[in-house]
Amino acid sequence: MARTNPVQFNVRSAFARQRAHELAQQTGMTATQVVEDALRGYVPPGAEQTVGRLVRRGPIFVRPSDGATVAFAEAEAALNAVREGDLGD
């Protein structure tokens, strides 16, 4: 009788095999669970990445803009007010 759904995945990397087994021993998971967990969390480079409402802008996640802008002078004034407030305490 032929198998209708073969569930085997072979990886020909000694590093991947060794690392998966090391992580399995450390976590108490099976090697298959380790690989499945890693694949669930993997996002290919260049793909749209979001976390909740946050979006990736370069190397960091930020809240998307609602159209409002902040002038450089306003930002500097706010930062200086916070910095000077710490000195008065």
C-alpha positions as CSV (number, residue, x, y, z in Angstrom):
1,M,0.0,0.0,0.0
2,A,1.5,3.4,-1.0
3,R,1.7,6.2,1.4
4,T,-0.4,9.1,0.4
5,N,1.3,11.7,2.6
6,P,5.0,11.1,3.1
7,V,6.1,13.0,6.2
8,Q,9.9,12.9,5.9
9,F,12.2,15.8,5.5
10,N,15.9,15.2,5.0
11,V,18.5,17.9,5.8
12,R,22.0,17.1,4.6
13,S,23.8,19.5,6.9
14,A,25.9,18.1,9.7
15,F,25.7,21.5,11.5
16,A,21.9,21.7,11.3
17,R,21.5,18.1,12.5
18,Q,23.9,18.6,15.4
19,R,22.4,22.0,16.4
20,A,18.9,20.7,16.3
21,H,19.8,17.8,18.6
22,E,21.7,20.1,21.0
23,L,18.7,22.4,21.2
24,A,16.3,19.4,21.7
25,Q,18.4,18.2,24.6
26,Q,18.5,21.7,26.2
27,T,14.8,22.3,25.8
28,G,13.3,18.9,26.3
29,M,11.7,19.1,22.9
30,T,12.2,16.7,20.0
31,A,14.5,17.7,17.1
32,T,11.3,17.8,14.9
33,Q,9.7,20.3,17.4
34,V,12.8,22.4,17.4
35,V,12.9,22.6,13.6
36,E,9.2,23.3,13.4
37,D,9.5,26.1,16.0
38,A,12.4,27.7,14.2
39,L,10.6,27.6,10.8
40,R,7.4,29.2,12.4
41,G,9.5,32.1,13.6
42,Y,11.6,32.6,10.4
43,V,10.9,35.6,8.3
44,P,12.8,35.8,5.0
45,P,14.9,39.0,4.5
46,G,13.0,41.6,2.6
47,A,9.6,40.3,3.6
48,E,7.1,42.6,5.2
49,Q,7.6,42.3,9.0
50,T,5.0,43.4,11.5
51,V,4.5,42.9,15.2
52,G,1.1,44.0,16.3
53,R,0.8,47.6,15.1
54,L,4.5,48.0,14.8
55,V,6.3,47.9,11.4
56,R,9.9,47.5,10.6
57,R,11.8,50.7,9.6
58,G,15.4,49.7,9.0
59,P,16.7,47.7,12.0
60,I,14.0,48.7,14.4
61,F,10.2,48.4,14.8
62,V,8.2,51.6,15.1
63,R,4.6,52.7,15.3
64,P,3.2,53.7,11.9
65,S,2.8,57.4,11.4
66,D,-0.7,58.9,11.5
67,G,0.4,61.7,9.3
68,A,1.5,64.1,12.0
69,T,5.0,65.5,11.9
70,V,7.3,66.8,14.5
71,A,9.8,69.6,13.7
72,F,13.4,69.1,14.7
73,A,13.3,72.2,16.9
74,E,10.2,70.9,18.7
75,A,11.9,67.6,19.3
76,E,15.1,69.2,20.6
77,A,13.1,71.5,22.9
78,A,11.2,68.5,24.4
79,L,14.5,66.6,24.9
80,N,16.2,69.6,26.5
81,A,13.2,70.1,28.9
82,V,13.5,66.5,30.0
83,R,17.3,66.7,30.4
84,E,17.1,69.9,32.4
85,G,14.4,68.6,34.6
86,D,16.6,65.8,35.8
87,L,19.3,68.4,37.0
88,G,16.8,70.3,39.2
89,D,16.0,67.4,41.4
